[in-house]
Amino acid sequence: MSKHDKPEKQIHVDLEQALSKEEIGRYLVDIGQKLIDEGSFTIKQGQDSYEINPSGHIELELQYKTRGEKNTFEIEIQWKPGVDHSFEIS
């Protein structure tokens, strides 16, 4: 595989659901608290279960966009396990 070839994208969970603001807030709080307390959280859909365990160099992207009367706010977390860009000066 050359450096220009990208691995095939695998979508493990793809969920779109109408929820109240309170329900969405609870999901976000639960995810945040799990990341703070345990460093990971688990998503279950049907028989499948995925542990989301960000590690290494972690990036957060927030995006708010509008198109006509439609508003979208997206939260994206990206990481590559084993890649750590931290440094130390001693």
PDB file of N, CA, C and O in Angstrom:
ATOM      1  N   MET A   1       0.857  -1.177   0.000  1.00  0.00           N
ATOM      2  CA  MET A   1       0.000   0.000   0.000  1.00  0.00           C
ATOM      3  C   MET A   1       0.901   1.238   0.000  1.00  0.00           C
ATOM      4  O   MET A   1       1.770   1.379   0.861  1.00  0.00           O
ATOM      5  N   SER A   2       0.693   2.120  -0.957  1.00  0.00           N
ATOM      6  CA  SER A   2       1.477   3.349  -0.992  1.00  0.00           C
ATOM      7  C   SER A   2       0.941   4.330   0.042  1.00  0.00           C
ATOM      8  O   SER A   2      -0.145   4.141   0.590  1.00  0.00           O
ATOM      9  N   LYS A   3       1.717   5.381   0.300  1.00  0.00           N
ATOM     10  CA  LYS A   3       1.288   6.338   1.307  1.00  0.00           C
ATOM     11  C   LYS A   3       0.056   7.119   0.883  1.00  0.00           C
ATOM     12  O   LYS A   3      -0.566   7.781   1.714  1.00  0.00           O
ATOM     13  N   HIS A   4      -0.314   7.055  -0.404  1.00  0.00           N
ATOM     14  CA  HIS A   4      -1.503   7.759  -0.887  1.00  0.00           C
ATOM     15  C   HIS A   4      -2.762   6.895  -0.809  1.00  0.00           C
ATOM     16  O   HIS A   4      -3.874   7.414  -0.900  1.00  0.00           O
ATOM     17  N   ASP A   5      -2.594   5.579  -0.641  1.00  0.00           N
ATOM     18  CA  ASP A   5      -3.745   4.686  -0.498  1.00  0.00           C
ATOM     19  C   ASP A   5      -4.265   4.774   0.922  1.00  0.00           C
ATOM     20  O   ASP A   5      -3.502   4.709   1.885  1.00  0.00           O
ATOM     21  N   LYS A   6      -5.564   4.922   1.036  1.00  0.00           N
ATOM     22  CA  LYS A   6      -6.173   4.993   2.364  1.00  0.00           C
ATOM     23  C   LYS A   6      -6.849   3.665   2.668  1.00  0.00           C
ATOM     24  O   LYS A   6      -7.419   3.037   1.775  1.00  0.00           O
ATOM     25  N   PRO A   7      -6.789   3.235   3.923  1.00  0.00           N
ATOM     26  CA  PRO A   7      -7.524   2.026   4.291  1.00  0.00           C
ATOM     27  C   PRO A   7      -9.023   2.247   4.075  1.00  0.00           C
ATOM     28  O   PRO A   7      -9.510   3.375   4.145  1.00  0.00           O
ATOM     29  N   GLU A   8      -9.728   1.179   3.816  1.00  0.00           N
ATOM     30  CA  GLU A   8     -11.172   1.267   3.613  1.00  0.00           C
ATOM     31  C   GLU A   8     -11.851   1.722   4.903  1.00  0.00           C
ATOM     32  O   GLU A   8     -11.530   1.240   5.990  1.00  0.00           O
ATOM     33  N   LYS A   9     -12.792   2.654   4.769  1.00  0.00           N
ATOM     34  CA  LYS A   9     -13.537   3.167   5.927  1.00  0.00           C
ATOM     35  C   LYS A   9     -14.523   2.105   6.398  1.00  0.00           C
ATOM     36  O   LYS A   9     -15.241   1.507   5.596  1.00  0.00           O
ATOM     37  N   GLN A  10     -14.547   1.884   7.692  1.00  0.00           N
ATOM     38  CA  GLN A  10     -15.499   0.957   8.300  1.00  0.00           C
ATOM     39  C   GLN A  10     -16.393   1.741   9.241  1.00  0.00           C
ATOM     40  O   GLN A  10     -15.898   2.371  10.176  1.00  0.00           O
ATOM     41  N   ILE A  11     -17.676   1.717   9.018  1.00  0.00           N
ATOM     42  CA  ILE A  11     -18.628   2.378   9.907  1.00  0.00           C
ATOM     43  C   ILE A  11     -19.204   1.313  10.822  1.00  0.00           C
ATOM     44  O   ILE A  11     -19.872   0.385  10.365  1.00  0.00           O
ATOM     45  N   HIS A  12     -18.944   1.449  12.120  1.00  0.00           N
ATOM     46  CA  HIS A  12     -19.382   0.446  13.089  1.00  0.00           C
ATOM     47  C   HIS A  12     -20.750   0.779  13.669  1.00  0.00           C
ATOM     48  O   HIS A  12     -21.560  -0.118  13.903  1.00  0.00           O
ATOM     49  N   VAL A  13     -21.008   2.047  13.901  1.00  0.00           N
ATOM     50  CA  VAL A  13     -22.296   2.491  14.446  1.00  0.00           C
ATOM     51  C   VAL A  13     -22.715   3.713  13.651  1.00  0.00           C
ATOM     52  O   VAL A  13     -21.934   4.649  13.481  1.00  0.00           O
ATOM     53  N   ASP A  14     -23.942   3.704  13.167  1.00  0.00           N
ATOM     54  CA  ASP A  14     -24.484   4.846  12.436  1.00  0.00           C
ATOM     55  C   ASP A  14     -25.919   5.017  12.911  1.00  0.00           C
ATOM     56  O   ASP A  14     -26.829   4.331  12.446  1.00  0.00           O
ATOM     57  N   LEU A  15     -26.103   5.933  13.834  1.00  0.00           N
ATOM     58  CA  LEU A  15     -27.398   6.099  14.476  1.00  0.00           C
ATOM     59  C   LEU A  15     -27.862   7.536  14.316  1.00  0.00           C
ATOM     60  O   LEU A  15     -27.129   8.475  14.627  1.00  0.00           O
ATOM     61  N   GLU A  16     -29.052   7.696  13.840  1.00  0.00           N
ATOM     62  CA  GLU A  16     -29.675   9.017  13.764  1.00  0.00           C
ATOM     63  C   GLU A  16     -31.061   8.861  14.368  1.00  0.00           C
ATOM     64  O   GLU A  16     -31.861   8.042  13.915  1.00  0.00           O
ATOM     65  N   GLN A  17     -31.337   9.656  15.396  1.00  0.00           N
ATOM     66  CA  GLN A  17     -32.550   9.459  16.169  1.00  0.00           C
ATOM     67  C   GLN A  17     -33.049  10.804  16.678  1.00  0.00           C
ATOM     68  O   GLN A  17     -32.255  11.659  17.070  1.00  0.00           O
ATOM     69  N   ALA A  18     -34.356  10.988  16.671  1.00  0.00           N
ATOM     70  CA  ALA A  18     -34.950  12.206  17.230  1.00  0.00           C
ATOM     71  C   ALA A  18     -35.046  12.057  18.743  1.00  0.00           C
ATOM     72  O   ALA A  18     -35.662  11.118  19.247  1.00  0.00           O
ATOM     73  N   LEU A  19     -34.429  12.999  19.465  1.00  0.00           N
ATOM     74  CA  LEU A  19     -34.449  13.003  20.922  1.00  0.00           C
ATOM     75  C   LEU A  19     -34.734  14.414  21.410  1.00  0.00           C
ATOM     76  O   LEU A  19     -34.593  15.382  20.663  1.00  0.00           O
ATOM     77  N   SER A  20     -35.135  14.518  22.664  1.00  0.00           N
ATOM     78  CA  SER A  20     -35.332  15.840  23.261  1.00  0.00           C
ATOM     79  C   SER A  20     -33.968  16.445  23.602  1.00  0.00           C
ATOM     80  O   SER A  20     -32.967  15.730  23.658  1.00  0.00           O
ATOM     81  N   LYS A  21     -33.929  17.747  23.826  1.00  0.00           N
ATOM     82  CA  LYS A  21     -32.677  18.396  24.241  1.00  0.00           C
ATOM     83  C   LYS A  21     -32.152  17.779  25.524  1.00  0.00           C
ATOM     84  O   LYS A  21     -30.944  17.604  25.684  1.00  0.00           O
ATOM     85  N   GLU A  22     -33.057  17.446  26.444  1.00  0.00           N
ATOM     86  CA  GLU A  22     -32.646  16.853  27.714  1.00  0.00           C
ATOM     87  C   GLU A  22     -32.007  15.483  27.509  1.00  0.00           C
ATOM     88  O   GLU A  22     -30.995  15.173  28.137  1.00  0.00           O
ATOM     89  N   GLU A  23     -32.589  14.660  26.635  1.00  0.00           N
ATOM     90  CA  GLU A  23     -32.021  13.338  26.370  1.00  0.00           C
ATOM     91  C   GLU A  23     -30.641  13.453  25.721  1.00  0.00           C
ATOM     92  O   GLU A  23     -29.719  12.722  26.080  1.00  0.00           O
ATOM     93  N   ILE A  24     -30.506  14.366  24.771  1.00  0.00           N
ATOM     94  CA  ILE A  24     -29.207  14.583  24.132  1.00  0.00           C
ATOM     95  C   ILE A  24     -28.193  15.047  25.174  1.00  0.00           C
ATOM     96  O   ILE A  24     -27.062  14.564  25.202  1.00  0.00           O
ATOM     97  N   GLY A  25     -28.598  15.983  26.028  1.00  0.00           N
ATOM     98  CA  GLY A  25     -27.719  16.464  27.088  1.00  0.00           C
ATOM     99  C   GLY A  25     -27.262  15.344  27.996  1.00  0.00           C
ATOM    100  O   GLY A  25     -26.091  15.295  28.373  1.00  0.00           O
ATOM    101  N   ARG A  26     -28.172  14.431  28.359  1.00  0.00           N
ATOM    102  CA  ARG A  26     -27.811  13.297  29.219  1.00  0.00           C
ATOM    103  C   ARG A  26     -26.785  12.385  28.544  1.00  0.00           C
ATOM    104  O   ARG A  26     -25.839  11.927  29.185  1.00  0.00           O
ATOM    105  N   TYR A  27     -26.980  12.123  27.236  1.00  0.00           N
ATOM    106  CA  TYR A  27     -25.998  11.310  26.504  1.00  0.00           C
ATOM    107  C   TYR A  27     -24.622  11.962  26.558  1.00  0.00           C
ATOM    108  O   TYR A  27     -23.627  11.297  26.848  1.00  0.00           O
ATOM    109  N   LEU A  28     -24.563  13.270  26.278  1.00  0.00           N
ATOM    110  CA  LEU A  28     -23.284  13.972  26.270  1.00  0.00           C
ATOM    111  C   LEU A  28     -22.640  13.992  27.655  1.00  0.00           C
ATOM    112  O   LEU A  28     -21.429  13.811  27.780  1.00  0.00           O
ATOM    113  N   VAL A  29     -23.449  14.213  28.699  1.00  0.00           N
ATOM    114  CA  VAL A  29     -22.930  14.203  30.069  1.00  0.00           C
ATOM    115  C   VAL A  29     -22.415  12.811  30.420  1.00  0.00           C
ATOM    116  O   VAL A  29     -21.341  12.679  31.008  1.00  0.00           O
ATOM    117  N   ASP A  30     -23.170  11.770  30.064  1.00  0.00           N
ATOM    118  CA  ASP A  30     -22.748  10.395  30.357  1.00  0.00           C
ATOM    119  C   ASP A  30     -21.415  10.079  29.667  1.00  0.00           C
ATOM    120  O   ASP A  30     -20.516   9.506  30.282  1.00  0.00           O
ATOM    121  N   ILE A  31     -21.294  10.454  28.390  1.00  0.00           N
ATOM    122  CA  ILE A  31     -20.047  10.209  27.659  1.00  0.00           C
ATOM    123  C   ILE A  31     -18.901  10.970  28.322  1.00  0.00           C
ATOM    124  O   ILE A  31     -17.836  10.403  28.564  1.00  0.00           O
ATOM    125  N   GLY A  32     -19.117  12.249  28.615  1.00  0.00           N
ATOM    126  CA  GLY A  32     -18.080  13.061  29.249  1.00  0.00           C
ATOM    127  C   GLY A  32     -17.659  12.514  30.593  1.00  0.00           C
ATOM    128  O   GLY A  32     -16.466  12.457  30.892  1.00  0.00           O
ATOM    129  N   GLN A  33     -18.626  12.107  31.418  1.00  0.00           N
ATOM    130  CA  GLN A  33     -18.299  11.585  32.748  1.00  0.00           C
ATOM    131  C   GLN A  33     -17.532  10.276  32.649  1.00  0.00           C
ATOM    132  O   GLN A  33     -16.603  10.043  33.423  1.00  0.00           O
ATOM    133  N   LYS A  34     -17.910   9.413  31.703  1.00  0.00           N
ATOM    134  CA  LYS A  34     -17.181   8.152  31.510  1.00  0.00           C
ATOM    135  C   LYS A  34     -15.742   8.420  31.072  1.00  0.00           C
ATOM    136  O   LYS A  34     -14.817   7.753  31.535  1.00  0.00           O
ATOM    137  N   LEU A  35     -15.550   9.403  30.174  1.00  0.00           N
ATOM    138  CA  LEU A  35     -14.196   9.734  29.745  1.00  0.00           C
ATOM    139  C   LEU A  35     -13.370  10.266  30.908  1.00  0.00           C
ATOM    140  O   LEU A  35     -12.195   9.926  31.045  1.00  0.00           O
ATOM    141  N   ILE A  36     -13.978  11.098  31.743  1.00  0.00           N
ATOM    142  CA  ILE A  36     -13.276  11.641  32.908  1.00  0.00           C
ATOM    143  C   ILE A  36     -12.934  10.541  33.908  1.00  0.00           C
ATOM    144  O   ILE A  36     -11.798  10.452  34.374  1.00  0.00           O
ATOM    145  N   ASP A  37     -13.918   9.705  34.235  1.00  0.00           N
ATOM    146  CA  ASP A  37     -13.747   8.691  35.283  1.00  0.00           C
ATOM    147  C   ASP A  37     -12.946   7.473  34.824  1.00  0.00           C
ATOM    148  O   ASP A  37     -12.104   6.967  35.567  1.00  0.00           O
ATOM    149  N   GLU A  38     -13.206   7.002  33.601  1.00  0.00           N
ATOM    150  CA  GLU A  38     -12.661   5.722  33.162  1.00  0.00           C
ATOM    151  C   GLU A  38     -11.763   5.809  31.930  1.00  0.00           C
ATOM    152  O   GLU A  38     -11.031   4.865  31.631  1.00  0.00           O
ATOM    153  N   GLY A  39     -11.813   6.939  31.208  1.00  0.00           N
ATOM    154  CA  GLY A  39     -11.000   7.084  30.001  1.00  0.00           C
ATOM    155  C   GLY A  39     -11.613   6.468  28.769  1.00  0.00           C
ATOM    156  O   GLY A  39     -11.020   6.514  27.691  1.00  0.00           O
ATOM    157  N   SER A  40     -12.805   5.885  28.912  1.00  0.00           N
ATOM    158  CA  SER A  40     -13.468   5.254  27.771  1.00  0.00           C
ATOM    159  C   SER A  40     -14.966   5.165  28.042  1.00  0.00           C
ATOM    160  O   SER A  40     -15.425   5.374  29.165  1.00  0.00           O
ATOM    161  N   PHE A  41     -15.723   4.848  26.979  1.00  0.00           N
ATOM    162  CA  PHE A  41     -17.145   4.576  27.130  1.00  0.00           C
ATOM    163  C   PHE A  41     -17.527   3.517  26.104  1.00  0.00           C
ATOM    164  O   PHE A  41     -16.780   3.276  25.155  1.00  0.00           O
ATOM    165  N   THR A  42     -18.666   2.894  26.282  1.00  0.00           N
ATOM    166  CA  THR A  42     -19.101   1.812  25.405  1.00  0.00           C
ATOM    167  C   THR A  42     -20.398   2.195  24.705  1.00  0.00           C
ATOM    168  O   THR A  42     -21.324   2.726  25.318  1.00  0.00           O
ATOM    169  N   ILE A  43     -20.440   1.914  23.403  1.00  0.00           N
ATOM    170  CA  ILE A  43     -21.659   2.110  22.617  1.00  0.00           C
ATOM    171  C   ILE A  43     -22.189   0.733  22.257  1.00  0.00           C
ATOM    172  O   ILE A  43     -21.457  -0.109  21.736  1.00  0.00           O
ATOM    173  N   LYS A  44     -23.469   0.510  22.539  1.00  0.00           N
ATOM    174  CA  LYS A  44     -24.112  -0.758  22.200  1.00  0.00           C
ATOM    175  C   LYS A  44     -25.247  -0.477  21.232  1.00  0.00           C
ATOM    176  O   LYS A  44     -26.070   0.411  21.460  1.00  0.00           O
ATOM    177  N   GLN A  45     -25.283  -1.241  20.153  1.00  0.00           N
ATOM    178  CA  GLN A  45     -26.366  -1.141  19.183  1.00  0.00           C
ATOM    179  C   GLN A  45     -26.712  -2.560  18.752  1.00  0.00           C
ATOM    180  O   GLN A  45     -25.910  -3.247  18.119  1.00  0.00           O
ATOM    181  N   GLY A  46     -27.912  -2.982  19.104  1.00  0.00           N
ATOM    182  CA  GLY A  46     -28.306  -4.365  18.820  1.00  0.00           C
ATOM    183  C   GLY A  46     -27.402  -5.328  19.552  1.00  0.00           C
ATOM    184  O   GLY A  46     -27.186  -5.195  20.756  1.00  0.00           O
ATOM    185  N   GLN A  47     -26.872  -6.297  18.829  1.00  0.00           N
ATOM    186  CA  GLN A  47     -25.971  -7.291  19.415  1.00  0.00           C
ATOM    187  C   GLN A  47     -24.533  -6.792  19.502  1.00  0.00           C
ATOM    188  O   GLN A  47     -23.698  -7.410  20.163  1.00  0.00           O
ATOM    189  N   ASP A  48     -24.242  -5.676  18.837  1.00  0.00           N
ATOM    190  CA  ASP A  48     -22.869  -5.181  18.761  1.00  0.00           C
ATOM    191  C   ASP A  48     -22.554  -4.216  19.899  1.00  0.00           C
ATOM    192  O   ASP A  48     -23.417  -3.468  20.360  1.00  0.00           O
ATOM    193  N   SER A  49     -21.304  -4.251  20.337  1.00  0.00           N
ATOM    194  CA  SER A  49     -20.838  -3.389  21.416  1.00  0.00           C
ATOM    195  C   SER A  49     -19.431  -2.909  21.057  1.00  0.00           C
ATOM    196  O   SER A  49     -18.582  -3.705  20.656  1.00  0.00           O
ATOM    197  N   TYR A  50     -19.192  -1.604  21.202  1.00  0.00           N
ATOM    198  CA  TYR A  50     -17.888  -1.030  20.866  1.00  0.00           C
ATOM    199  C   TYR A  50     -17.385  -0.179  22.022  1.00  0.00           C
ATOM    200  O   TYR A  50     -18.086   0.708  22.509  1.00  0.00           O
ATOM    201  N   GLU A  51     -16.153  -0.463  22.457  1.00  0.00           N
ATOM    202  CA  GLU A  51     -15.532   0.375  23.476  1.00  0.00           C
ATOM    203  C   GLU A  51     -14.799   1.501  22.767  1.00  0.00           C
ATOM    204  O   GLU A  51     -13.936   1.254  21.924  1.00  0.00           O
ATOM    205  N   ILE A  52     -15.137   2.722  23.102  1.00  0.00           N
ATOM    206  CA  ILE A  52     -14.497   3.898  22.548  1.00  0.00           C
ATOM    207  C   ILE A  52     -13.464   4.349  23.578  1.00  0.00           C
ATOM    208  O   ILE A  52     -13.813   4.811  24.665  1.00  0.00           O
ATOM    209  N   ASN A  53     -12.196   4.208  23.222  1.00  0.00           N
ATOM    210  CA  ASN A  53     -11.108   4.445  24.165  1.00  0.00           C
ATOM    211  C   ASN A  53     -10.066   5.355  23.512  1.00  0.00           C
ATOM    212  O   ASN A  53      -9.022   4.879  23.066  1.00  0.00           O
ATOM    213  N   PRO A  54     -10.341   6.663  23.454  1.00  0.00           N
ATOM    214  CA  PRO A  54      -9.375   7.574  22.827  1.00  0.00           C
ATOM    215  C   PRO A  54      -8.036   7.538  23.553  1.00  0.00           C
ATOM    216  O   PRO A  54      -7.984   7.554  24.783  1.00  0.00           O
ATOM    217  N   SER A  55      -6.958   7.488  22.781  1.00  0.00           N
ATOM    218  CA  SER A  55      -5.622   7.473  23.374  1.00  0.00           C
ATOM    219  C   SER A  55      -4.635   8.087  22.397  1.00  0.00           C
ATOM    220  O   SER A  55      -4.959   8.324  21.234  1.00  0.00           O
ATOM    221  N   GLY A  56      -3.431   8.340  22.880  1.00  0.00           N
ATOM    222  CA  GLY A  56      -2.415   8.958  22.037  1.00  0.00           C
ATOM    223  C   GLY A  56      -2.749  10.414  21.802  1.00  0.00           C
ATOM    224  O   GLY A  56      -3.208  11.104  22.713  1.00  0.00           O
ATOM    225  N   HIS A  57      -2.523  10.888  20.584  1.00  0.00           N
ATOM    226  CA  HIS A  57      -2.816  12.275  20.207  1.00  0.00           C
ATOM    227  C   HIS A  57      -4.303  12.379  19.879  1.00  0.00           C
ATOM    228  O   HIS A  57      -4.753  11.823  18.877  1.00  0.00           O
ATOM    229  N   ILE A  58      -5.065  13.078  20.706  1.00  0.00           N
ATOM    230  CA  ILE A  58      -6.519  13.166  20.563  1.00  0.00           C
ATOM    231  C   ILE A  58      -6.881  14.575  20.113  1.00  0.00           C
ATOM    232  O   ILE A  58      -6.406  15.558  20.681  1.00  0.00           O
ATOM    233  N   GLU A  59      -7.726  14.666  19.085  1.00  0.00           N
ATOM    234  CA  GLU A  59      -8.174  15.958  18.576  1.00  0.00           C
ATOM    235  C   GLU A  59      -9.685  16.066  18.725  1.00  0.00           C
ATOM    236  O   GLU A  59     -10.417  15.097  18.526  1.00  0.00           O
ATOM    237  N   LEU A  60     -10.133  17.259  19.079  1.00  0.00           N
ATOM    238  CA  LEU A  60     -11.560  17.556  19.195  1.00  0.00           C
ATOM    239  C   LEU A  60     -11.916  18.596  18.143  1.00  0.00           C
ATOM    240  O   LEU A  60     -11.243  19.619  18.017  1.00  0.00           O
ATOM    241  N   GLU A  61     -12.971  18.332  17.394  1.00  0.00           N
ATOM    242  CA  GLU A  61     -13.462  19.282  16.402  1.00  0.00           C
ATOM    243  C   GLU A  61     -14.917  19.594  16.707  1.00  0.00           C
ATOM    244  O   GLU A  61     -15.742  18.690  16.839  1.00  0.00           O
ATOM    245  N   LEU A  62     -15.221  20.872  16.816  1.00  0.00           N
ATOM    246  CA  LEU A  62     -16.595  21.334  16.979  1.00  0.00           C
ATOM    247  C   LEU A  62     -16.947  22.113  15.729  1.00  0.00           C
ATOM    248  O   LEU A  62     -16.157  22.934  15.263  1.00  0.00           O
ATOM    249  N   GLN A  63     -18.122  21.866  15.185  1.00  0.00           N
ATOM    250  CA  GLN A  63     -18.531  22.560  13.971  1.00  0.00           C
ATOM    251  C   GLN A  63     -20.007  22.917  14.055  1.00  0.00           C
ATOM    252  O   GLN A  63     -20.853  22.065  14.329  1.00  0.00           O
ATOM    253  N   TYR A  64     -20.304  24.191  13.816  1.00  0.00           N
ATOM    254  CA  TYR A  64     -21.688  24.671  13.770  1.00  0.00           C
ATOM    255  C   TYR A  64     -21.913  25.240  12.383  1.00  0.00           C
ATOM    256  O   TYR A  64     -21.154  26.099  11.934  1.00  0.00           O
ATOM    257  N   LYS A  65     -22.957  24.768  11.694  1.00  0.00           N
ATOM    258  CA  LYS A  65     -23.234  25.265  10.354  1.00  0.00           C
ATOM    259  C   LYS A  65     -24.734  25.397  10.132  1.00  0.00           C
ATOM    260  O   LYS A  65     -25.544  24.727  10.773  1.00  0.00           O
ATOM    261  N   THR A  66     -25.070  26.271   9.214  1.00  0.00           N
ATOM    262  CA  THR A  66     -26.471  26.472   8.854  1.00  0.00           C
ATOM    263  C   THR A  66     -26.607  26.384   7.343  1.00  0.00           C
ATOM    264  O   THR A  66     -25.700  26.751   6.595  1.00  0.00           O
ATOM    265  N   ARG A  67     -27.736  25.901   6.920  1.00  0.00           N
ATOM    266  CA  ARG A  67     -28.098  25.887   5.502  1.00  0.00           C
ATOM    267  C   ARG A  67     -29.596  26.166   5.462  1.00  0.00           C
ATOM    268  O   ARG A  67     -30.414  25.298   5.766  1.00  0.00           O
ATOM    269  N   GLY A  68     -29.941  27.404   5.078  1.00  0.00           N
ATOM    270  CA  GLY A  68     -31.337  27.805   5.130  1.00  0.00           C
ATOM    271  C   GLY A  68     -31.801  27.792   6.571  1.00  0.00           C
ATOM    272  O   GLY A  68     -31.209  28.447   7.430  1.00  0.00           O
ATOM    273  N   GLU A  69     -32.861  27.045   6.836  1.00  0.00           N
ATOM    274  CA  GLU A  69     -33.387  26.956   8.205  1.00  0.00           C
ATOM    275  C   GLU A  69     -32.843  25.753   8.976  1.00  0.00           C
ATOM    276  O   GLU A  69     -33.200  25.547  10.135  1.00  0.00           O
ATOM    277  N   LYS A  70     -31.983  24.961   8.339  1.00  0.00           N
ATOM    278  CA  LYS A  70     -31.422  23.787   9.001  1.00  0.00           C
ATOM    279  C   LYS A  70     -30.123  24.168   9.711  1.00  0.00           C
ATOM    280  O   LYS A  70     -29.228  24.756   9.104  1.00  0.00           O
ATOM    281  N   ASN A  71     -30.025  23.832  10.986  1.00  0.00           N
ATOM    282  CA  ASN A  71     -28.839  24.080  11.802  1.00  0.00           C
ATOM    283  C   ASN A  71     -28.212  22.743  12.179  1.00  0.00           C
ATOM    284  O   ASN A  71     -28.918  21.786  12.498  1.00  0.00           O
ATOM    285  N   THR A  72     -26.888  22.681  12.141  1.00  0.00           N
ATOM    286  CA  THR A  72     -26.179  21.460  12.499  1.00  0.00           C
ATOM    287  C   THR A  72     -25.017  21.803  13.424  1.00  0.00           C
ATOM    288  O   THR A  72     -24.242  22.720  13.152  1.00  0.00           O
ATOM    289  N   PHE A  73     -24.907  21.058  14.515  1.00  0.00           N
ATOM    290  CA  PHE A  73     -23.769  21.163  15.422  1.00  0.00           C
ATOM    291  C   PHE A  73     -23.166  19.768  15.522  1.00  0.00           C
ATOM    292  O   PHE A  73     -23.853  18.816  15.892  1.00  0.00           O
ATOM    293  N   GLU A  74     -21.890  19.647  15.195  1.00  0.00           N
ATOM    294  CA  GLU A  74     -21.231  18.350  15.200  1.00  0.00           C
ATOM    295  C   GLU A  74     -20.058  18.348  16.171  1.00  0.00           C
ATOM    296  O   GLU A  74     -19.326  19.331  16.293  1.00  0.00           O
ATOM    297  N   ILE A  75     -19.899  17.228  16.854  1.00  0.00           N
ATOM    298  CA  ILE A  75     -18.763  17.010  17.735  1.00  0.00           C
ATOM    299  C   ILE A  75     -18.014  15.807  17.187  1.00  0.00           C
ATOM    300  O   ILE A  75     -18.594  14.738  16.993  1.00  0.00           O
ATOM    301  N   GLU A  76     -16.722  15.986  16.938  1.00  0.00           N
ATOM    302  CA  GLU A  76     -15.918  14.890  16.403  1.00  0.00           C
ATOM    303  C   GLU A  76     -14.654  14.747  17.237  1.00  0.00           C
ATOM    304  O   GLU A  76     -13.970  15.730  17.524  1.00  0.00           O
ATOM    305  N   ILE A  77     -14.357  13.523  17.620  1.00  0.00           N
ATOM    306  CA  ILE A  77     -13.136  13.214  18.348  1.00  0.00           C
ATOM    307  C   ILE A  77     -12.331  12.261  17.473  1.00  0.00           C
ATOM    308  O   ILE A  77     -12.846  11.227  17.046  1.00  0.00           O
ATOM    309  N   GLN A  78     -11.078  12.598  17.203  1.00  0.00           N
ATOM    310  CA  GLN A  78     -10.207  11.750  16.379  1.00  0.00           C
ATOM    311  C   GLN A  78      -8.952  11.405  17.158  1.00  0.00           C
ATOM    312  O   GLN A  78      -8.460  12.208  17.950  1.00  0.00           O
ATOM    313  N   TRP A  79      -8.438  10.205  16.929  1.00  0.00           N
ATOM    314  CA  TRP A  79      -7.180   9.808  17.563  1.00  0.00           C
ATOM    315  C   TRP A  79      -6.566   8.672  16.783  1.00  0.00           C
ATOM    316  O   TRP A  79      -7.245   7.951  16.053  1.00  0.00           O
ATOM    317  N   LYS A  80      -5.272   8.530  16.952  1.00  0.00           N
ATOM    318  CA  LYS A  80      -4.534   7.397  16.419  1.00  0.00           C
ATOM    319  C   LYS A  80      -3.857   6.739  17.611  1.00  0.00           C
ATOM    320  O   LYS A  80      -2.932   7.315  18.183  1.00  0.00           O
ATOM    321  N   PRO A  81      -4.297   5.549  17.997  1.00  0.00           N
ATOM    322  CA  PRO A  81      -3.692   4.880  19.150  1.00  0.00           C
ATOM    323  C   PRO A  81      -2.180   4.736  18.966  1.00  0.00           C
ATOM    324  O   PRO A  81      -1.695   4.422  17.879  1.00  0.00           O
ATOM    325  N   GLY A  82      -1.467   4.968  20.033  1.00  0.00           N
ATOM    326  CA  GLY A  82      -0.017   4.816  20.000  1.00  0.00           C
ATOM    327  C   GLY A  82       0.719   6.055  19.531  1.00  0.00           C
ATOM    328  O   GLY A  82       1.943   6.120  19.650  1.00  0.00           O
ATOM    329  N   VAL A  83       0.005   7.045  19.000  1.00  0.00           N
ATOM    330  CA  VAL A  83       0.646   8.284  18.567  1.00  0.00           C
ATOM    331  C   VAL A  83       0.509   9.289  19.691  1.00  0.00           C
ATOM    332  O   VAL A  83      -0.601   9.663  20.069  1.00  0.00           O
ATOM    333  N   ASP A  84       1.622   9.722  20.218  1.00  0.00           N
ATOM    334  CA  ASP A  84       1.605  10.667  21.324  1.00  0.00           C
ATOM    335  C   ASP A  84       2.528  11.831  20.986  1.00  0.00           C
ATOM    336  O   ASP A  84       3.734  11.641  20.825  1.00  0.00           O
ATOM    337  N   HIS A  85       1.973  13.028  20.879  1.00  0.00           N
ATOM    338  CA  HIS A  85       2.759  14.198  20.521  1.00  0.00           C
ATOM    339  C   HIS A  85       3.173  15.016  21.744  1.00  0.00           C
ATOM    340  O   HIS A  85       3.630  16.151  21.610  1.00  0.00           O
ATOM    341  N   SER A  86       3.015  14.445  22.919  1.00  0.00           N
ATOM    342  CA  SER A  86       3.408  15.177  24.120  1.00  0.00           C
ATOM    343  C   SER A  86       4.940  15.182  24.221  1.00  0.00           C
ATOM    344  O   SER A  86       5.626  14.342  23.638  1.00  0.00           O
ATOM    345  N   PHE A  87       5.441  16.143  24.970  1.00  0.00           N
ATOM    346  CA  PHE A  87       6.876  16.211  25.181  1.00  0.00           C
ATOM    347  C   PHE A  87       7.157  16.695  26.587  1.00  0.00           C
ATOM    348  O   PHE A  87       6.270  17.190  27.282  1.00  0.00           O
ATOM    349  N   GLU A  88       8.381  16.548  26.984  1.00  0.00           N
ATOM    350  CA  GLU A  88       8.778  16.920  28.333  1.00  0.00           C
ATOM    351  C   GLU A  88      10.130  17.630  28.266  1.00  0.00           C
ATOM    352  O   GLU A  88      11.026  17.224  27.526  1.00  0.00           O
ATOM    353  N   ILE A  89      10.254  18.686  29.046  1.00  0.00           N
ATOM    354  CA  ILE A  89      11.538  19.372  29.156  1.00  0.00           C
ATOM    355  C   ILE A  89      12.024  19.193  30.587  1.00  0.00           C
ATOM    356  O   ILE A  89      11.307  19.477  31.546  1.00  0.00           O
ATOM    357  N   SER A  90      13.246  18.720  30.707  1.00  0.00           N
ATOM    358  CA  SER A  90      13.772  18.513  32.063  1.00  0.00           C
ATOM    359  C   SER A  90      15.152  19.114  32.193  1.00  0.00           C
ATOM    360  O   SER A  90      15.759  19.042  33.261  1.00  0.00           O
TER     361      SER A  90
END
